[in-house]
Amino acid sequence: MQEWTPTGTGYELTIRDGAVVARNAKGRVLTTVPSKARNTEAYESLAALLDFLRTHDAEVGEQVERWFLRSLPVPRVLLTQVWADEAWRSWLTDTVVLTEEGQTGFLRAADADGLGVVDLDGESVRIDAERVLIPHPAIIPDLDDLREFAAELSLSQRFDQLFREVHRPDPANAERTQLTDWSGGAFDQLRFATGRAASSGFKVSGGYAVCPVYEDGALITARYWIGADAPDYETETGDLHWVRSGDPVPIGQVGPVAYSEGVRMATRIYAGRKPDKTEGA
């Protein structure tokens, strides 16, 4: 049952669907919180709690995505400890987990007996491995089967894991150190390109949109040129390449996650270019 906090003004407050709401003395929930109730310690306390919960939820999501993008093994005991927290549980439920032995499934529970997952046979099974991965789809075995199964069950994930686009390198480019497939994308102002990068979750440094990925324990960074002039100047995108310790890495030596994420970054930014009048002519 939902708890209501009295304000001493004839109104009571609670948190519902991520917002502070009020009800009057007759028990009717109001569309807005009256100013009389808003100017109370009860409202301030609930608003502060709501801010805390939002911040906590965002931090949890960032940590889960960090495990995902860095291919970091997560101790089973850690998942067991955080599972009781609603924010952690909401981010982790129905994520695909993978053991070193290749056991995989959709995460549904975590307790002292292990991790409860639903496998491709639709069976509820336990994983007792000491560590698991929250893998990128570029390295998930049976990816198509898992996607089909998830669609059949209408499973949803809070972050883009299973249905994230996957890009795989062309073997013909193995010796190359850069790709120009997304060069020539014109933007009326550099700020439009940097804004496109930021809205897609990428940082910009030295004229490049960058996407750092830890793969096989080493940092490799995809860099996509978007321009380094004044924010209101026109710009045009350039090449996409990867660097490790500052040195260019041949495409054939770029891992599957780093390659996929780098191309994902370039395609998303390039898609925001201004239309080319000659396209489709």
C-alpha positions in Angstrom: 0.0 0.0 0.0 1.3 3.4 -0.9 2.2 5.6 2.0 1.0 9.2 2.1 2.9 12.0 4.1 0.8 14.6 5.8 1.8 18.2 5.2 -0.3 20.0 7.9 -2.1 21.9 5.1 -5.0 19.6 4.4 -3.0 17.8 1.7 -1.0 14.6 1.7 2.0 13.8 -0.5 3.6 10.7 -2.0 5.9 9.7 -4.9 4.2 8.1 -7.8 5.6 7.3 -11.3 8.7 9.3 -10.6 7.0 12.5 -9.4 5.6 14.0 -6.1 1.8 14.0 -6.2 -0.8 15.3 -3.8 -4.3 14.3 -2.6 -6.8 16.4 -0.8 -8.7 15.7 2.4 -11.3 13.7 0.5 -8.6 11.4 -0.9 -8.8 12.6 -4.5 -5.4 12.7 -6.2 -4.7 16.1 -7.8 -3.2 16.8 -11.2 -0.7 19.3 -9.6 0.7 19.8 -6.2 -0.9 23.0 -4.7 1.5 25.7 -3.7 0.4 25.4 -0.1 1.6 21.8 0.0 4.6 22.5 -2.1 6.0 25.0 0.4 6.4 22.5 3.2 9.2 20.4 4.7 7.3 17.2 3.6 7.4 18.3 0.0 11.1 19.2 0.2 12.0 15.9 1.8 10.1 13.9 -0.9 11.6 16.0 -3.7 15.1 15.5 -2.3 14.4 11.7 -2.1 13.2 11.7 -5.6 16.4 13.5 -6.8 18.5 11.0 -4.9 16.6 8.1 -6.5 17.0 9.5 -10.0 20.7 10.1 -9.5 21.2 6.6 -8.1 19.3 5.1 -11.0 21.4 7.0 -13.5 24.6 5.9 -11.8 23.6 2.3 -11.8 22.8 2.4 -15.5 26.2 4.0 -16.2 27.9 1.2 -14.2 26.0 -1.6 -16.0 26.8 -0.1 -19.4 30.4 0.3 -18.3 30.6 -3.5 -17.6 28.9 -4.1 -21.0 31.2 -1.8 -23.1 34.4 -2.8 -21.3 33.6 -6.6 -21.4 34.3 -6.7 -17.7 33.7 -10.0 -15.9 31.2 -9.3 -13.1 31.5 -11.3 -9.8 28.4 -13.4 -9.2 28.5 -12.4 -5.5 28.3 -8.7 -6.5 25.2 -9.3 -8.5 23.7 -11.2 -5.6 24.4 -8.3 -3.3 22.9 -5.6 -5.4 19.9 -7.5 -6.7 17.6 -6.4 -3.8 18.1 -2.8 -4.9 15.2 -1.9 -7.2 17.4 0.3 -9.4 20.0 -2.4 -9.9 17.3 -5.0 -10.5 15.6 -2.9 -13.1 18.8 -2.4 -15.1 19.9 -6.0 -14.8 16.7 -7.9 -15.4 16.5 -9.6 -18.8 20.1 -8.7 -19.7 21.9 -11.5 -21.4 24.7 -13.0 -19.3 27.5 -15.3 -20.5 29.9 -17.5 -18.6 33.4 -18.5 -19.7 32.0 -22.0 -20.4 29.5 -20.5 -22.9 26.4 -20.9 -20.7 24.0 -18.0 -21.5 20.5 -16.8 -20.7 18.4 -13.9 -19.7 19.0 -12.8 -16.1 15.9 -13.1 -13.8 17.3 -13.6 -10.3 20.4 -13.5 -8.1 20.7 -15.1 -4.7 22.9 -17.3 -2.6 22.1 -20.3 -4.9 23.4 -18.6 -8.0 22.0 -16.6 -10.9 18.6 -17.5 -12.2 18.4 -17.3 -16.0 16.0 -18.3 -18.7 17.9 -20.2 -21.4 17.1 -20.6 -25.1 15.0 -23.7 -24.4 12.7 -21.5 -22.2 13.9 -23.3 -19.1 14.8 -21.6 -15.8 18.3 -22.7 -14.9 20.9 -21.7 -12.3 24.4 -20.3 -13.1 26.9 -20.9 -10.3 30.0 -19.5 -12.2 32.1 -17.2 -10.1 32.0 -14.5 -12.8 29.8 -13.7 -15.8 29.9 -11.2 -18.7 27.2 -8.9 -19.8 28.3 -9.3 -23.4 28.2 -7.0 -26.4 26.0 -8.6 -29.1 29.1 -8.7 -31.3 30.4 -11.5 -29.1 27.2 -13.2 -28.1 26.9 -16.8 -29.3 23.5 -17.7 -30.9 22.7 -14.0 -31.2 19.9 -14.4 -33.8 18.3 -17.1 -31.7 18.4 -15.0 -28.6 16.9 -12.0 -30.4 14.1 -14.1 -31.8 13.4 -15.7 -28.4 13.4 -12.2 -26.8 10.9 -10.9 -29.4 8.6 -13.9 -28.9 8.5 -13.3 -25.1 8.4 -9.5 -25.5 11.4 -9.1 -23.2 12.6 -5.6 -22.6 16.0 -4.3 -21.5 16.7 -0.9 -20.0 19.8 -0.4 -22.1 20.6 -1.2 -25.6 22.3 -4.7 -25.4 20.6 -7.5 -27.3 19.2 -5.4 -30.2 22.1 -3.0 -30.5 23.3 -2.8 -34.1 26.3 -4.9 -34.8 28.9 -4.0 -37.4 31.5 -6.5 -38.6 34.7 -5.7 -40.5 35.2 -6.5 -44.2 38.2 -8.8 -44.4 39.3 -6.8 -47.4 40.0 -3.9 -45.1 42.2 -5.9 -42.7 45.4 -4.0 -43.5 43.9 -0.6 -43.7 44.2 1.8 -40.7 41.2 4.0 -41.6 37.8 3.9 -43.1 36.3 6.6 -45.3 32.8 5.3 -45.7 31.4 8.1 -43.5 33.6 10.9 -44.8 32.1 13.9 -46.6 29.1 14.4 -44.3 28.4 18.1 -44.4 27.1 20.1 -41.5 26.1 23.8 -41.7 27.8 24.4 -38.4 30.3 22.4 -36.4 28.0 22.7 -33.3 25.4 20.5 -35.2 27.9 17.7 -35.6 29.2 18.0 -32.0 25.6 18.1 -30.8 24.8 15.0 -32.8 27.8 13.2 -31.1 26.7 14.3 -27.6 23.1 13.3 -28.1 24.3 9.9 -29.1 26.5 9.5 -26.0 29.9 10.3 -27.5 32.5 12.8 -26.4 34.5 15.1 -28.7 38.2 15.7 -28.4 40.6 17.5 -30.7 38.1 17.5 -33.6 37.2 13.8 -33.2 34.2 12.1 -31.8 35.7 9.4 -29.7 34.5 6.0 -28.4 36.9 4.3 -26.0 36.4 0.5 -25.5 38.3 -1.9 -23.3 38.8 -5.2 -25.1 41.0 -8.0 -24.1 42.1 -5.9 -21.1 43.4 -3.0 -23.3 42.0 0.4 -24.2 41.3 1.0 -27.8 39.7 4.2 -29.0 37.7 4.8 -32.2 38.1 8.3 -33.5 35.9 9.9 -36.2 36.8 13.3 -37.5 34.0 15.9 -37.3 36.1 19.1 -37.5 38.0 21.5 -35.2 37.0 25.0 -36.3 34.8 27.5 -34.6 31.4 26.1 -33.5 29.5 28.2 -36.0 31.7 27.3 -39.0 30.7 24.7 -41.6 32.3 21.3 -41.3 32.6 18.0 -43.0 33.3 14.6 -41.6 36.4 12.7 -42.3 37.9 9.3 -41.7 37.2 6.7 -38.9 40.2 5.0 -37.3 41.2 3.3 -34.1 44.2 4.0 -31.9 45.9 2.1 -29.1 48.4 4.0 -26.9 48.3 6.7 -29.5 49.2 4.5 -32.5 46.9 3.6 -35.4 45.6 0.0 -35.3 45.0 -1.9 -38.5 41.3 -2.9 -39.0 42.2 -6.6 -38.8 43.6 -6.1 -35.3 40.6 -4.2 -34.0 38.4 -6.4 -31.7 34.8 -7.1 -32.6 33.3 -4.8 -29.9 35.6 -1.8 -30.6 35.0 -2.2 -34.3 31.2 -2.4 -34.0 31.0 0.5 -31.5 33.3 2.7 -33.7 31.2 2.2 -36.8 28.0 2.7 -34.7 29.4 6.1 -33.7 30.3 7.1 -37.2 27.0 6.0 -38.7 25.0 7.8 -36.1 26.8 11.1 -36.5 26.9 10.8 -40.3 23.2 10.3 -40.4 22.7 13.8 -39.1 24.4 15.5 -42.0 22.6 17.9 -44.2 20.9 16.3 -47.2 23.0 16.1 -50.4 21.0 17.6 -53.2 22.6 15.1 -55.6 21.5 12.1 -53.6 18.7 10.3 -55.3 18.9 12.5 -58.4 
